[in-house]
C-alpha cells in the first residue's frame, strides 16, 4: 500500500483497502500510506485514505505527521484537507517542531 500511495495510484490503494489492508499499517520507519501520499501531494489518494479511516495524526518514529510532510513539501490543498479531517497543527515531531516552524 505504501508504494501505491507514494506513486499516487488510487486504484491500487483502493484494491489494497478492499482486500482488507489496514489504512494505518506502518512500515519500518513508522510511515503510513497517508504519510507517503501527503508528502507527494496526491490529493485524491489522501482524500480516499482519510475517508476509510486513515489516522491523520499518526506519527512516524521521528514524530512527523502527514500534516508535517504535506506542509514541508508545500502541498497546500493536502494541508487544507488534513486540517478539515482534524489534523493537529500543534503536534510536535521529535525535534520539537510543529508544522508552523
C-alpha positions as CSV (number, residue, x, y, z in Angstrom):
1,X,0.0,0.0,0.0
2,X,2.9,2.4,0.7
3,X,4.3,2.3,-2.8
4,X,0.9,2.7,-4.3
5,X,0.3,5.8,-2.1
6,X,3.7,7.2,-2.8
7,X,3.0,6.9,-6.6
8,X,-0.5,8.3,-6.3
9,X,-2.0,5.2,-7.7
10,X,-5.6,5.5,-6.4
11,X,-6.8,2.3,-8.0
12,X,-4.1,0.2,-6.3
13,X,-4.7,1.8,-3.0
14,X,-8.4,1.1,-3.3
15,X,-7.6,-2.6,-4.1
16,X,-5.4,-2.9,-1.0
17,X,-8.2,-1.5,1.2
18,X,-10.8,-3.7,-0.5
19,X,-8.6,-6.7,0.3
20,X,-8.5,-5.7,4.0
21,X,-5.3,-3.8,4.3
22,X,-5.4,-1.6,7.3
23,X,-5.0,2.1,6.1
24,X,-3.0,2.7,9.3
25,X,-0.4,0.0,8.6
26,X,3.1,1.3,9.3
27,X,6.4,0.5,7.6
28,X,9.7,0.1,9.4
29,X,10.0,4.0,9.6
30,X,6.5,4.3,11.1
31,X,5.2,5.8,7.9
32,X,1.6,5.1,6.9
33,X,0.2,5.3,3.4
34,X,-1.2,8.7,4.3
35,X,2.3,10.0,5.1
36,X,3.5,8.9,1.7
37,X,0.7,10.3,-0.4
38,X,0.7,13.6,1.6
39,X,4.4,14.0,1.1
40,X,3.9,13.8,-2.7
41,X,0.8,15.8,-2.9
42,X,-1.5,13.1,-4.2
43,X,-4.8,14.7,-3.1
44,X,-7.2,12.0,-4.4
45,X,-5.3,9.3,-2.6
46,X,-5.2,11.4,0.6
47,X,-8.9,12.0,0.4
48,X,-9.7,8.3,-0.1
49,X,-7.5,7.1,2.8
50,X,-9.0,9.7,5.1
51,X,-12.5,8.6,4.1
52,X,-11.7,5.0,5.0
53,X,-10.3,5.8,8.5
54,X,-6.6,6.7,8.0
55,X,-5.4,8.4,11.2
56,X,-4.4,12.0,10.2
57,X,-2.4,12.5,13.4
58,X,-0.3,9.3,13.3
59,X,3.3,9.9,13.9
60,X,6.4,8.3,12.3
61,X,9.3,7.1,14.5
62,X,10.6,10.7,14.1
63,X,7.3,12.2,15.2
64,X,6.2,13.5,11.8
65,X,2.6,13.5,10.9
66,X,1.1,13.6,7.5
67,X,0.5,17.3,8.0
68,X,4.2,17.8,8.7
69,X,5.0,16.0,5.4
70,X,2.4,17.9,3.3
71,X,3.4,21.3,4.8
72,X,7.1,20.8,4.4
73,X,6.7,19.8,0.8
74,X,4.4,22.7,0.0
75,X,1.2,20.8,-0.8
76,X,-1.4,23.4,0.3
77,X,-4.5,21.5,-0.9
78,X,-3.4,18.5,1.0
79,X,-2.7,20.6,4.1
80,X,-6.2,22.0,3.9
81,X,-7.8,18.6,3.5
82,X,-5.9,17.3,6.6
83,X,-6.9,20.2,8.7
84,X,-10.5,19.6,7.6
85,X,-10.2,16.0,8.9
86,X,-8.8,17.2,12.3
87,X,-5.1,17.2,11.8
88,X,-3.4,18.9,14.8
89,X,-1.1,21.7,13.5
90,X,0.5,22.0,17.0
91,X,1.6,18.3,17.2
92,X,5.4,18.3,17.6
93,X,7.9,16.0,15.9
94,X,10.9,14.5,17.8
95,X,12.8,17.8,17.3
96,X,10.1,19.8,18.9
97,X,8.9,21.3,15.6
98,X,5.3,21.8,14.6
99,X,4.1,22.4,11.0
100,X,4.4,26.1,11.7
101,X,8.1,26.0,12.1
